[in-house]
Amino acid sequence: MIEFEHVVMNFGEKEVLKDNSFTIQKGEIFTFIGPSGSGKTTILRLIDMLERPTSGTIAIEGTNVSSLKDRDRIPLRRKMSMVFQKPSPLRGTVFDNVAIGLLFRGTSHDEIKARVPEALELVGLKGYEDRKAGTLSGGEMQRVAIARAISTKPDILLLDEPTANLDPVSTEKIENLIFSLKERFGITVVLSTHDMVQGQRLADRIAVIIDGRIGQIGTSKEIFYHPMNRAVANMVGVENIFEGVIAKNEGGLASIDVDGTSIIATTAFPPGTPVVLYMRPEDITFHVRDGVKSSARNEFTGTITKVLPMGPNARLKVDAGITLTAVITQRSFEELDLGLGKETQLAFKASAIHVVER
Amino acid sequence: MNEVIEGIIQAVQLIVSLDEEVLEITARSLLISLSATLIGSAIAIPIGGFIHFKEFGGKRGLVTIIQALYALPTVLAGLLVFLLLSRSGPFGFLRLMFTPTGMIIGQIVLIIPLMIGMTLIALSGVSRTKQDTVISLGASETQTVITIVKEARFAILGGVILGFGRAISEVGAAMMIGGNIRGYTRVLTTAIALETSMGNLSLSIALGLILLAIATVVTGILFLVQER
């Protein structure tokens, strides 16, 4: 278990972490999501005791490490491994690289000879033992760095943007590996990423960190569909954010006035409550004007004001009294004969909207 | 001009015929400078490591002084060791003046700042991330130092070779402490100085060519090491 209590970290004048408290449970995959420079790496470095917090306490497995002497940190640190965003190959072969953590721990040569190939096989680099570490590609070296970290069978694995420099195939391999490490060995995995989708795929719980402060901690569903504030919503890609006032509420189905447009959403707030509405762009559906009523409570007609192709999808801005941001597949975009300046009909469910009191 | 050409021809003859005096002087030069380099490295590399890895007051000042001493004039190193080793000096009782051992000490004093400085540069060439990686993999303080020094070993070796180059080519300290005694403390540089002043150009040129060859080999090794 890793516990942070009121941890503040300053580098000179710069406040990198601002009063953060959280607990990471044993055996969970805990992900920090945030933009670059938000303090994710610093949190991982604090857990690995590479830095000391400016104030606050950090406890690992019940030991308060903030006040621990450098020498006394080593036995605790040997139960963890950290993989840095930029893998540092040490001189020598892949074997030498993977073996080094075991050498530091005084593991017997026979056991090192058994464990190194085992770790390499886990990262999909079987037979790479004799290669020079300096000659590997970035992705291969990142996987060697992970093998190096897991060869010591740590209780806690810290991964700083583990797949930031990898191609999609390698990324998938690493993600599967992280899963299996948790499943097979019960390792606690703490990782940082700026990739929302990766956070969603991997994490048991996610902490959204913005500008040195954790904005929200929760499951991916909680974070992605029920952001607690605007900053978190922006961070996790909730692009439709509106302020409004509850006009009436009938048994949990509220009609909310947003700049003169009425939106139906599920919430228990009574009439008169000022609220913020959050909705993911993926929750908006488009259909042709065929007169058929959709099952969604909210139906609008609007004009497409912006089209941004994004791989197999397109991101659209639609002016329907309020400006909505929606994502549609390129195929649907073509089939529905949509286009810039064209009028379209769109809908979203009352349950797609997350309502928070202002 | 003829004299010079004749000198060169005779010099080549001296080298090719493996002239005894030429060989003996060359061997002594190598022995003294290699000893100074080895002992100097054993002192300079740990000191460099200590300065790099430890935080202490006046660290920057110390590094600046060390860098200034790269250019320590050889005669000043000679004078310093002379004052220490002469009869009336604090280590006069050791009777090391005009001995090869005294010359080794002189050269050590001369090259240690350079080798400490080169060690510092080599160690700071190892990235912070690499050092953090080593620590995060569970290295103790000693294991960290050893691993980082190993990572920087080729760059450190470059400094050692530079030190050797400076040691074997210097003449001031060798002359003042060794005294250029024939068959005992005469080395390549002091021999060249003496033979030239005596007009014995062919021997000077022969010794000069050998010194040049050694310098070339040393630079070549340095180049190869840094290519790694």
Interface residues (C-beta under 8 A of the other chain):
Chain A: R45 D48 L50 D70 R71 I74 R77 R78 M80 S81 M82 F84 K86 S88 L90 R91 I100 G101 F104 R105 A145 R148 A149 T152 L158
Chain B: S127 T129 K130 D132 T133 V134 I135 S136 L137 G138 A139 S140 E141 Q143 T147 K150 E151 R153
